[in-house]
Amino acid sequence: MAAAPSSRSNDPLARARARTLFVLWTTYGSFYLCRANFGPARSTMQGALGIAAVEMGFVLGAVKLGYALGQLVNGQLTERFGARRILGIGMVGSAVTTLLMAAAPELGRVPVLGAVAARLAATVTSVAGPTLGMLLLLAFANGWFQSGGWPPTVKIAGRWFPLERRGFTMGILGTSLSLGSAIAIAVAGFLLWAAGGWRVAFVVPALLLLVSFAHTALRLKERPPDAPTKDAARAPDRLPLREALVATLGNPRIWVLALALFGLDAVRYGFLDWAPGHLSEAQGSGVWASAMKTAVFPLAGALGALSSGWITDRFFQSRRAPVCALLLGAVAVLTLAYGVVVGLGVVPTVVCLGLTGFCLYGAQILLVGTAAQDFARRGATAAAAGFVDFTGHVGAFTGDVVTGWMLKHHGWGSAIGCWAGAALVGAALVATLWRARPAEAERAAAGIA
């Protein structure tokens, strides 16, 4: 008789957890509508606006730079001002800046604004174009607002789900990154094919992100219903900005995760931003076909993200590093293979992209989500996740700029070789944490509450 009330009392929390996980999944996945749309639109934009590959590399890199710097700040702001607030600002801000991206040529003609934009473009790329300058400015702003997505997502997930379910929970959330990217690539590719002009690939995704914001605002709860009140939880759950920053930057394990993600994100955005154009050039396929091939990369990544966390929980006692290191090593090999099989036809290319995505996204969610929670110090979960993602997107920015330069001077083979090298270095770094376990498990083993 005593078990029935307990079972009934657990049901509402289980339902609330399932609802929260679904809302977090749709929320973070929708961010990619205004991030992964750049890759399919890149070639069309370059042709329509007269922008060279090197300059476009800086535009793509500006998104990553804004995202990286924003992560460093928004991770701290999430600890201070609350996750739902930062999430909402990020979603609306990204949608607005994406809409403005579609109007960049017109904004560049505004006298004062155009002059400032032209000066910015000349400073960054040595090409004084007001349209290019506006693209750089808006791309940076979009990246900044995009960075308001992941730290709050990790913070809320950490409050709702216990350690023993963390790997699987973050694996499910990890599928939002990969499936969100796949959907965004497919939607942008279809819009470009159906409408022709590049602007539609920015307008429609921005409107869809605003719809997702309305859903998040109505349904997302920051804490479980039985969680302590804000005042009671303030000490362990919300550190002052300075303490959260010190707790993060003084944590050597977080630095290892961050530097490994630097290499991984250089590869990830190499495929997301540049592979559609590469496939179009190498295989002579149109923008829609190239986008659909590239979408296989993050689509298969959903399976990798879903399985990698479960594997670490089930077979490695919640140790993430062994699985992550092996997956990154496989990414390095498969990236080199991609440079070869792209000349062999569609089927080998799609298979290689799928395997690469499976391994890459499996490692990515372990680094930026699961392990970042594992090794973060108390009260600094969002700050740790923000710092790791900050460093990863510095790697993505570096990768975009290096890829653009490599294409101009050495061609695709050298660019793809750089991606593989970045993955290999990341594998070596994370392997140094091979035996490390989550902080909670280590404290429990030592008898510390």
HUMO-V60020 format. One record per helix or strand. SS is the DSSP state (H for helix, E for strand). FROM is the first residue (numbers start at 1). TO is the last residue. If there is no record, write none. Layout:
# HUMO-V60020
ss->SS from->FROM to->TO
ss->SS from->FROM to->TO
This chain:
# HUMO-V60020
ss->H from->2 to->34
ss->H from->37 to->49
ss->H from->53 to->81
ss->H from->83 to->102
ss->H from->104 to->107
ss->H from->111 to->125
ss->H from->130 to->146
ss->H from->150 to->160
ss->H from->163 to->195
ss->H from->200 to->219
ss->H from->230 to->237
ss->H from->241 to->249
ss->H from->252 to->283
ss->H from->287 to->315
ss->H from->321 to->341
ss->H from->346 to->375
ss->H from->381 to->409
ss->H from->412 to->433
ss->H from->439 to->445
